[in-house]
Amino acid sequence: MRADARKNRDHLLAVAGTAVTEHGVDVSLRDIARRADVGLATLLRHFPTREALLDALLRTSFDELTAKAGELETSSSPENALVSWLRDCVAWTTEYRGVTVLMAAAIEDTESALHASCVTLRAAGARLLTRAQIAGMARSDIDGADLFALIAMLAWLGDQPSLAPRADHLFEVVASAILTTAKSGDAEEERRPRARR
């Protein structure tokens, strides 16, 4: 790609990133083109579909989250790795309103430009979950698809103005429900009122 074409493409992605952050993944392509001070045809020449634009915009984040899962597999305990990665995913998805709906649809649609990235990301989370399950640290009745659904659910909660203040608390509730460690049982025991002597 020529240097000027790359510069134009990078400019479009920067503008699209701001627009998607402000208005969600359903932001008008015409609005993105207008903000970038180009015609819609120019935008479509670089990104022929909305999904192609979003794939280019989100791929770096997908790659970073996938790489982070790999790093956590070797640097953290199974339960800490799983919860840390889950927290990072939820934090990222709340930056782009509506992205989890798009990701869920893309996983089922092999023709989607986002399909490969979403499948790879889900597989990375599934590996962390399986590792925690093998270690006896996570419940055995959930799989990578369930974990992906929980990320979508937690992202949705964070996107609701009336529920956003409780998002961190609800994340902890969900995370503790996934884990089966003795520590969580000990913490529950500590919270129970003790009998007076």
C-alpha positions, -999 to 999 in steps of 0.1 A, spaced: 0 0 0 13 34 -9 23 58 19 -5 83 11 -31 55 9 -19 41 43 -21 76 58 -57 81 45 -67 46 58 -52 53 92 -70 87 94 -103 70 86 -97 44 113 -88 71 139 -120 90 130 -141 58 130 -127 49 165 -138 82 179 -172 79 163 -178 43 175 -167 52 210 -192 81 211 -222 65 193 -216 27 193 -210 3 164 -242 13 146 -228 48 139 -236 59 103 -209 53 78 -219 86 62 -212 103 95 -178 88 97 -170 99 62 -182 134 69 -161 136 101 -131 124 82 -138 151 55 -140 125 27 -168 112 5 -186 80 14 -172 64 -18 -137 70 -4 -145 54 29 -161 24 10 -131 21 -12 -110 14 19 -137 -5 38 -164 -19 16 -187 -29 45 -194 -18 80 -179 -51 93 -147 -46 73 -143 -12 89 -150 -26 124 -127 -56 118 -99 -32 109 -107 -10 139 -111 -38 164 -85 -63 153 -57 -47 172 -77 -50 204 -87 -86 196 -51 -95 190 -40 -78 223 -66 -96 243 -57 -129 227 -20 -123 234 -28 -113 270 -46 -146 275 -14 -164 263 7 -143 287 -16 -150 316 -15 -187 310 22 -188 318 25 -160 344 -5 -163 367 -24 -189 387 -53 -204 368 -80 -185 387 -62 -152 386 -55 -155 349 -91 -162 342 -105 -134 362 -79 -109 350 -86 -117 314 -123 -116 319 -120 -81 335 -99 -69 306 -124 -81 281 -153 -65 298 -135 -32 302 -127 -33 265 -162 -41 253 -176 -12 273 -155 12 252 -176 3 221 -213 2 227 -230 -26 209 -198 -45 201 -208 -76 220 -239 -81 199 -218 -78 168 -193 -103 181 -219 -128 191 -234 -126 156 -200 -128 140 -191 -160 157 -221 -177 141 -215 -162 107 -185 -177 89 -189 -150 62 -185 -122 87 -153 -101 85 -152 -104 123 -156 -141 124 -120 -153 126 -110 -126 152 -140 -134 174 -135 -172 172 -98 -168 181 -107 -145 211 -133 -169 224 -108 -198 221 -83 -179 241 -108 -174 269 -118 -210 267 -82 -221 272 -80 -201 304 -113 -215 316 -102 -251 308 -69 -245 327 -88 -233 357 -113 -262 355 -85 -287 353 -69 -271 384 -102 -274 402 -105 -237 404 -135 -231 381 -169 -248 379 -170 -275 353 -205 -269 339 -196 -239 317 -176 -236 285 -160 -210 263 -193 -201 247 -208 -195 282 -178 -173 291 -182 -153 260 -219 -148 269 -210 -137 304 -186 -110 289 -215 -98 267 -238 -97 298 -214 -78 319 -207 -53 291 -244 -48 287 -247 -40 324 -219 -15 322 -237 2 293 -269 8 312 -268 42 330 -289 30 359 -268 -1 364 -233 12 356 -225 22 392 -231 -15 402 -210 -29 373 -179 -36 393 -198 -52 421 -217 -74 397 -185 -84 380 -172 -96 413 -204 -116 419 -202 -133 384 -164 -139 388 -170 -156 422 -198 -177 408 -174 -190 381 -146 -198 406 -148 -228 430 -117 -220 450 -115 -227 487 -107 -190 491 -142 -179 480 -157 -204 505 -134 -190 533 -145 -155 524 -181 -165 526 -174 -180 560 -158 -148 572 -189 -128 561 -213 -150 582 -221 -136 617 -203 -155 644 -221 -169 674 -214 -150 706 -194 -169 733 
